[in-house]
Protein backbone atom coordinates (compact mmCIF):
# COMPACT_ATOMS: atom_id res chain seq x y z
CA UNK A 1 0.00 0.00 0.00
CA UNK A 2 2.01 2.91 -1.27
CA UNK A 3 0.40 6.27 -1.94
CA UNK A 4 2.56 8.36 -4.20
CA UNK A 5 0.30 11.16 -5.41
CA UNK A 6 -2.32 11.26 -2.65
CA UNK A 7 -1.34 13.64 0.12
CA UNK A 8 -4.55 13.60 2.16
CA UNK A 9 -5.42 10.87 4.61
CA UNK A 10 -8.50 9.24 3.12
CA UNK A 11 -9.61 5.71 3.74
CA UNK A 12 -9.27 3.52 0.65
CA UNK A 13 -12.81 2.15 0.78
CA UNK A 14 -14.35 5.59 0.18
CA UNK A 15 -12.21 6.59 -2.79
CA UNK A 16 -13.11 4.41 -5.77
CA UNK A 17 -15.49 1.50 -5.30
CA UNK A 18 -18.26 3.17 -3.29
CA UNK A 19 -18.17 6.62 -4.89
CA UNK A 20 -20.67 5.75 -7.61
CA UNK A 21 -23.15 4.23 -5.14
CA UNK A 22 -23.34 7.27 -2.85
CA UNK A 23 -26.28 9.67 -2.89
CA UNK A 24 -26.95 12.87 -0.96
CA UNK A 25 -29.70 12.31 1.60
CA UNK A 26 -32.11 15.23 1.81
CA UNK A 27 -33.18 14.25 5.31
CA UNK A 28 -29.89 13.96 7.20
CA UNK A 29 -27.82 16.02 4.69
CA UNK A 30 -25.11 13.40 4.34
CA UNK A 31 -23.83 11.25 1.53
CA UNK A 32 -25.16 7.77 2.15
CA UNK A 33 -25.16 4.50 0.23
CA UNK A 34 -27.79 4.14 -2.44
CA UNK A 35 -28.89 0.69 -1.23
CA UNK A 36 -32.02 0.70 0.87
CA UNK A 37 -32.88 4.34 0.25
CA UNK A 38 -35.95 5.58 -1.58
CA UNK A 39 -37.25 8.53 -3.56
CA UNK A 40 -39.90 10.70 -1.88
CA UNK A 41 -42.14 12.82 -4.15
CA UNK A 42 -42.44 16.50 -3.28
CA UNK A 43 -45.21 18.99 -3.97
CA UNK A 44 -43.49 20.62 -6.97
CA UNK A 45 -43.32 17.42 -9.07
CA UNK A 46 -39.75 16.69 -8.06
CA UNK A 47 -38.30 13.96 -5.90
CA UNK A 48 -35.98 13.86 -2.92
CA UNK A 49 -33.83 10.88 -2.03
CA UNK A 50 -33.55 9.72 1.59
CA UNK A 51 -31.20 7.07 2.91
CA UNK A 52 -32.19 3.77 4.48
CA UNK A 53 -31.67 4.90 8.07
CA UNK A 54 -33.81 8.02 7.63
CA UNK A 55 -36.45 5.93 5.90
CA UNK A 56 -36.36 3.47 8.80
CA UNK A 57 -36.66 6.27 11.36
CA UNK A 58 -39.49 7.88 9.43
CA UNK A 59 -41.53 4.70 8.97
CA UNK A 60 -41.16 3.57 12.56
CA UNK A 61 -41.88 7.00 14.01
CA UNK A 62 -44.98 7.88 12.01
CA UNK A 63 -46.21 4.50 10.82
CA UNK A 64 -45.85 5.30 7.12
CA UNK A 65 -43.19 6.55 4.73
CA UNK A 66 -45.33 9.47 3.59
CA UNK A 67 -44.75 13.01 4.70
Secondary structure, 3 states (H helix, E strand, C coil): CCCCCCCCCCCHHHCCCCHHHEEECCCCCCEEECCCCEEEECCCCCEEEECHHHHHHHHHHHCCCCC
